[in-house]
Amino acid sequence: MNITYSARVAGMFSTKLLELPEDILVYLLTFLCVPDILSVRQTCKRFNETANLTIVWINAWETQIFRKGYPFPLTISPEAVGKCGIEAHNRSSTALSIQHMSRVELEQRTRHAYRLAKKWLYEYPVQKFLHDSTFIPLSPLLPHRDIQWVVSPSISITDVRFVRSVRCSTSNLDAGTADESILVLTVSKGIWSVITIWDVPIFLHGSDKIQPQPRKRAEWSPKGGLFAGLCLSRDSGSEADLAVSVVCEGRHEIVLFNISDAGELLPICTVPSVPMRASTLTEEDTLHIQLQTMQPMKPMTLSGHLLAMSDDTASTVIYNWKTGAFAVLEHEEDEAGVWKHDHAIQVVFAYRSILVVRARSLHLFPEPELCLASPSSLGLTDFTTAPGLHIYSPLANHSFGWVDGVSVVPVYPDPSISSQPGTLKILVRLQSDNPWTANEHSLDLYELSVNPNFVDPAFGHGESITAIQCPYLFPPICTTRVSSTRGPLRCTDLVLGQCGTAIWVKPGDRALHGLLTSDVYVDYTYIARLGGLEASGGGVTESLVAGIFPGPLNPGEEVRTRKICTNISNNWTAFDYDEAIGRLVLGDAAGCVRVLEL
């Protein structure tokens, strides 16, 4: 009797629910999580039609992904873009338009982002360890897709990058599951350096039925040339996508390329990478112009028409390759006239400033005003500073000591508003050359907060930025520390994402076997299993590790670390990480490339 009554009530409730207007049903669906929306639309035709509306998935994306700060390709509404210098332009030009997505693509990207966030948020069941000490959990970040191929046997991969975070779909998204191709750039160094662009087909959601076969789309290798550095633009629709520094027969130059959606390398222009500095000398009332050769520059950041390039000592040039205008940023060396190697690692277009990160120094420069070179009547080249041209000095500086790796990322209070300045987060792995130090090592997370007293020159009544306070508060403050292992690595890079996830290569723990007593070993391996960092076989196997720092994907106060995979060969040489999609690409000394999707 009770069962019959309950069924009758449920039937009446369903009937009443289906009689509601469509806008009310859409509103009710905003209170459901993504899996529940998928379940509801399987109940009847009416709910299936309602749950397949674009507005339902726009609401799901906004409430369950965007507002919670979960990883997703950058999305900024056009009406939210304000004028805030170079930084704001960079953010708006890389935006993905939710309004222009098809319903199927938006649904698949939202489902993908939801699944990825749940993997980051997963915590190990500690109670299970207390009852069963032999229980070893699988890492929640074990890749669900692993694509491998050989670029060139026995020729080391020196660099590997994702070309774009989001690329146009390769099929009709309305026909079914969304699929796309990702472009991967590899650099091999044999006798000469070779750049290759690969097209890797991949499904946005779900598992591949067959192993995707990467296809070579382009290859470029200047005869007798070696690459000194390269950088990729993250702007969607940018005219210049790639800048490569080439050393050939004693010449130093930077070649700019456009990378088409088909993966073709299309040369644009060549930029001299050895600027000339002009200065004036007065001798007996006669004005002379003296030219001084600057150090060769390497491309560091490419955004729109702006190219940031740095030397290995103290100078950085911001160059507009379209107009020829440029500015020089330079800090004083420790000892005048004494050359000291301090290679650039990263140049960041920050809020009303430019942050130059080097191996042993950190300098914040004001956002410069770019000027054209001297008139040709002076007999100077197109890439020569004019006599008396202002050279920008740093507003603030700091030193962490020598660093093995560093990654800087801006974190914004509201990603939808590009005019708001963001805090700079800096992940640092310090270099240690003392063989007598303990085996433990650490990675430190620092913050550069926006100076609340800073007056934006755009609203400062014509005041010069050099006359106003520094846009950020120096020195950077250490907020978090995560333990690692000290040891040799071929790949010392690390990548920090805006949502607080980071990826790095962890060397094998040489003290894991043979140097610990049995009771200490049991405690050590228990903690390692709890953190998901125990490598199969132990020993000195290097591993790819993910760190989840406190933030939207880690509500706690402690950093969580998870092992993604191990490498018995210990020969990883380079990697890249796309937090928004949850993909990694690795290259090794044997010429192999591996794409992982978390």
N, C-alpha and C positions, 0 to 999 in steps of 0.2 A: 504494500500500500504506500509506504514511504517512498519507494523507488519510483512508482508511477506518478506520485504527486510531484516529486523533484523533477522528473522528466517533463511533466506538464508545465511547471514553472519555468524551467530552462527554455522550453519551446516558446512560451509566451514572451520571455525576455528577449530571445533572439528575434522574434517577429517584430517586437517593438523597436529593437535596435536597428533593424534593417529599414524600418519606416522613417528613420531620422533623415533629415536633409544631408546632402553630400558634404557641405561645409562643416556640419557638426561631426560627421564621421572623420573627416580630415583632422579636425581639432582633437578628437579623442585619440587618434593615432599618434599625435605628438607626445603622448604620455607613455608610449611603448618603446622598448629598446629594439634594436635592429632585429634580433632573432624572433621577437614576438610579432613584429610586423610581417616577417616572412611566414610565420605560422598562421596568423590571422587571415592572410590572403588565400590560404589553402582551404578555408572553411566553406566558402560559397562564392558564387559568381559575383555577387554585389561587392563583397569585400575584396575580391581579386581585382575588380575594376578600380575600386577606390584606392587600394594600396599600390596600384601601378601608375597613379597620377604623379606628375613631376613634382608638384607642390609637397607631396608627402615625403619625398626623398630630399627635397631642399630643407624641409623642417627637420628631418632626421639628421642630415649633415650638420645643420646649425646647432641643434640642441645636444647631440651626442658626440660630435667631433669638434666642431669649431669652438663652441663656448667652453668646452673642457680643456682646450689646448692640446688635443691629441695630434699626432703627426698627420699631415695632409699637405699636398702641394699648395704653395702659397696662393691665397685668394684675397684680393683686395677689390672692393667695389670702386668703380670709376669715380663716383661722387665723393668717395672718402679720401681721394688723393689730394694732398695739399702741397704747397711749395715749401720744401724743406731741404734744399740743396741736393747734392749728389746722392746722398743716402736714400732719400725719399724717391727719387727717380728710379734708382736701382730696384727698389721694392715693388713699385707699381709696374715696372716693365717686365717683371718675372711672374706677374699674377696670372692665375687661372680663373677664367670666368665661369662661375657656377651657372649663371643665367643662360649661357650659350652651350652648355653641355646637353647632350641628349639624355633622356630619362634613364636609358639602360646604362650609359657610362657613369652617370651620377650615382645610380644605385650600386654599381659594381665598385666604384671608388669608395663609396661610403661603407659598404660591407667590408672591403679590404682594410680600410682604416680602422674600423671597429675591431676586426679580428686581430690586427697588429697591436692595437692598444691593449687588448686583453692579454696578449702574450707578454707585453712589457709589465703589466700590472700584476701578473701572477706571482704569488708567494708560495714557497714550498710548505707543505704541511709538517710543521715542526713536531707535532705530536707523533707522527709516524716514526720519526727518528728515535723518540724516547722508548717506543715499544719494540723496535726492530733496528738494532745498530748496523745490520748488514744491508739495510735498504739504501740503494743508491738511486736517486730520482733522475729522470731524464730532464735535461734543461728545457724549459719552455721555449727557448729561442733556437732549438735545433731547426736548421733550414728545412722548409718543406719543398724547396726546389733547389737543385744543384746542377748547374750546366758547366761542363768543362770542355776545353778544346786546346789544341797545341798551335801556337802562333808560328814558332820556328824552333825546331828541335835543337836543344843544347845551346841556344842563344838566349841569354838572360833578358827578362822583361825588366826594364828600368823604370817604367811609369805606366800606370793604367788609370783611366778616368771614365766616368759616365759623361756622355756629351750633353744630354738634357735630362732633367727630372721627369718631364711629361712630354710625350711625343704623340703626334696624331695617330689615331687608330689605323690599322692596316686592313680593316674590314668594316662591313656595315654593322654598326653597333646595335641597331634595332633588330637585327636578325637573330641575335642570341647573345651568348657570353662574350663580353668585351675582350678583345685581344689587341695587342700592340707589339711593336718592335722597339727595343732599346738599342741605342748606339753606344758602342764601347770603343774608346781610343786606347791603343797600346803603343808603347815605344820599346823597340828592341835595339840592342846595341851590340853589333858584331864588329866587322871592319868599319862600317859606317852605321850611322843611326837611321832607323826606319820608323815612320809613323804609319799605323794601319787603322782604318775605321772598320768596325765589325757591326753587322746588323744581326741582333739576337732576337728571334721571335719568342714571345712570352705571353702567357695568359695573365690577365689582371686579377682574375679570381678563379680559384680552383686549381686542380693539378693538370699538368700536361699529359695528354694521352700517349704521346711519343716524345722521345728526347729531342728537343729543338736543336737544329743544326745551324750554328752561326755562319753567316756569309760575309766574305770580304767585299767591302764596298769601295774602298779607296786605299791607296798606298802612296807614300811620298818619301823619297830619300835623295837629298841633293848629293851628287857625286863628290866624294871626298869630304863631305861635311859631317860634323858632329853637332848634336843638340846640347846647348848649355842650359836650357830651361824652357818651360812652356807654361801657359795658363789658358784656361777655358772661360768663356763668358757664360754666366748663368741667366742672362736675359733671354726671354723668349722673343723670337722675331728679330734678333740683333743682326746687323749687317756683318759684323766681324764676330766670329765665334771662337777663333783659335789664334794665339800668338806664339810663335816658336822662335827661340834664339838659336841662330846657326853660326858656327865657327867653321869657315872654309877658306883654306889657303891664306890664313892670317887675317881674313876679313871677319868682322863681327857685324851681324845684321839681324833684324827681327822681321819675320815674314808673317803677315796677317792673312788668315783664311776665313772664308765662309764655308760652313758645313751644311749642305742642303739636307732636306728631310730624307732624301734617298741615301745620304751618307757620303756624298761626293765632296772632295776637298777642292774648293775654288779659290785660287789666289786672288788677293785684293790689292795689296801693295807691300812695299818693303820699307821698313823704318830703320835708319842708322841707329845702331845701339851704342855708339861711342860719341856722345855729345861733345861739342867744343865750347869751352867757357871763354868769353871775351872780357878782357879788362883793359883799362886805359892807363897809360904811363905818360907822364909829362916830363919832357927833357928840354930845357932851354926854350920854354914857351912853345914847344912843339908837342902836339898830341899824337901819341902812338897807340895803336890797338894791338894788344898781345893776346895770342890764342894759346889756351892751355887745354890739352886733351884730358878729358875725364875718364874714369874707369869704365870698362865695358858694362853695359846694363843687361839685366835679365828681366823678362816680362814676369810680373807678379799678379796683377789683377787687370782684367779686361771687362769693361762695362760700357755698353753703348759705343760712343766715339772716344772714350777715355781709356788710355793705357797707362798703368802704373808700372814703372820698371826701376830696379834698384841695382846698385853695384855691391861689392863685397866688403865695403868699408863704412861709408857714412852718407852716401848721396842717394836720393830717390827723385825721379823725374815723373811728373804727371803730364802726359802728352795727349793732345787731341789730334789723332791721326787724320781727321777729316779736314781740319783748318790749319794745322801746323802750330797752333798755340800751345805753350807749355809753361811749366813752373818747376823750379828746383827746390827740393826740401833737403836740408843738410844739417846734421848735428856735428858738434866739435868732437874730434877724435881725442882719445885720452892723452896722447903725446903728439904734439905737432911735429909733422915730418916723419913720424914713425908709422909704417903701414902695419895695421893689425887686421887680421881676418875676422869679419863679423858679418857673415852672409845673411841676407834677408830670407825670412821664412814665410812671411805673410804681410800683405799690405791691405788694410781694411778701410773702406770709405765709411767712416763713422759719422755721428751727428755733428755737423758743422766742423769736421776735423778729419784728419787722416792719421791712422795708427800704423806705424811701421814696426813690425816685430822682427828682430834679428836674433842671432844665436846667443848673444850675451847682452842684449839691450832692448829696451822698449821705449819708443818715442812717439809722442802725440804732437802732430803739427796742425796749425790752423788750416782751414779749407782755403786753398790758394786761389788767387785770380790768375788765370792763364793769359800769357802775353805772346804775341807773335815774335818771331825771330827778327834780327836786325835787317834793315833794308839791304838789298843786293849791292847797293852802291858802296857799301863798306867792304865788299869783297868777301863776305862771310857765307858759310853754307846755310842750308835751310834749318839745320839743327844746331844753332849756335846761340848761346845766351847773349843778349844785347849788353853793351857796356853799361854798367850801373844798374842792371836788372836786379830787382830785389830777390834775394835768396832767403827762403823762409827757414827760420830756426824753430826748434821744438818749444811748445808751451810747457811740456812736462816730460819727465823721463823716469825710468825705473830699470833695475836689473835684477833678474832672478839668478844670476850666475850663468854658467854654460848650460844650455838646455839640449836634450836629445830630440825632443819634439814639443810642439806647441800648436794649439788650435784656438782661434778666436771666433766667437759668433755673437752677433747682436740679438738680444732677447727683448721683445717689445711688450709693453703692458696690454696693448690691444692691437693684434695683427691687422685688423681691418682698417686702422687709421694710420696711414703712412707718415703723417706729419708729426706723430709723437716720437720723441727720441727713445732709444732703447738702451738698456744696460749692456755693457760688454762683458761676456764671460770668457775666461781664459783658462784653458786646461794645459798644464805644464808637466812634462816629464823631465826632471833635472838630470844632467849628465854627472856620472860619478866615476872618477878614474882612480879611486883609492882601493887597492885590492884587499885592504885589511878591514874595510867596513863590513857591517853585518850584511847578511844575504837579503834582508828586507829592503824594499824600495817603495816609493810612493809616487802617485800622481796627484797633483794639487790643483784644485779649482779656485780661481781668483775671480773677483768682480771689480769692474770699473763702473761705478754708479754715476749717473748724470748729475752734474753740479746744479743744485736748485737755484743758485744765485747767478747762473749764467744768463746773459742777455743775448738773445739771438740777434745778429747784425741786421737781419731783415726787418726787425722791429726796434732796433736800437738807435734810431734817429741819425743814421749815417756814421755811427761810431765804427772804428776799425776793430776787427776781431782780436788783433794783438793787444788792444787796449782794454779788452774785457776779460773776465775770468775765463779759466780753462773750462771747456764744455764738460769735462769729466773730473771726478775727484781722485787725485793721486795721493799716495801710491795705491795700487790695487790691493784689495783685502782678500786674504785666504779664507774661504768659507767652508770648504770640504776637502778631506784627504782620503784617498783610497789606497790600500796596500797593494803592492805588486811584488814582483821578484826581480832581483838584480841579475843580469846576465847578458851575454852577447846577442845582438840582433842585427839582421841585415835590413830589416824594415823597422825604423824607429818612429814612423809617422803615427799620428793619432788624429781622430776626427771627432769633434764635438758638435752635436745638433742643437737646434733651438729649443727642442722640447726636453732637453736634459739627458739625452742618451749619448753615449760616447763609445767608440770602438778603438781598440788598440791591440797590438800583438804582444803577448806576454811570454817572456823566455821561460824555458823549462827550469824547474826547481832542482838544482843539483844536490840539494841537501835532503831530498825527499827519501832516499834510500841509503842506508849504511851509516849515516851520521846521527841517527836519532835512536834513543832507547825505545823499547817496545811500547811502554806506556805513553811516552810522548808521541810516538808515531800514531797510535790509535787516536789520541786526541786531535792530532794534526789532520789526519785523513778524515775524521768526522767533520771537522770544521770545513775542510775542502769540499766534501760532499754536500754539506749544507749550502755552500756558496755555489755549487755547481761547477767547481773549477778543477776537479780531479781528472787528469788526462788518462786515457786508457793506456796502461803499461807504465805510467809514472815516468820517472827519469827526467831527461832533458828535452822532452818533446815540447816545442813551442805551441802556443794555442792562441786562437782569436777570441778575445774577451770583449764582452759588452758591459758597460757600466751604466747604471740608472741612477742619476743624481736626484736629490729631492726636488720635486716639481710636479707637474701634472701626471706623470707616469710613475711617480713614487711618492705617495702621501706621507711616508715616514721621514725620519731625520737622518737615517743612515744610508750610505750608498749601497746599493745592491749590485753584485757582480755575477755575471752568468757566462759560462763557457759556451761558445758557438760551435767550434770545431777545433781539431788539433792537426798538426802537420809533423809527421814523423821525420820528414826529410829536412826540416828546419831551414827551408830555403825560400821563404816568402821574401819578396823584394819590394813590393809596392801594393797598396790597396786604396780603394775609394769607397765612400759610404754615402748613401742617399737616405737620410732619415725619413723624409716625407713619404717614401714608398716602401722603406724597409728592405733595401737591396744593398748588397756588397759585391765588389769585384776585386779579386786578388790576382797578382802575377808572381811568378817564381823564377828562380835562376835556371830552371830546366826549360823555360820557354812556354810554360803552360799558363792558361788563364782560367779562372773559375768564377762564375757568377752565382751568388747565393741569395735566396729570397727567404726572409724570416717568416 
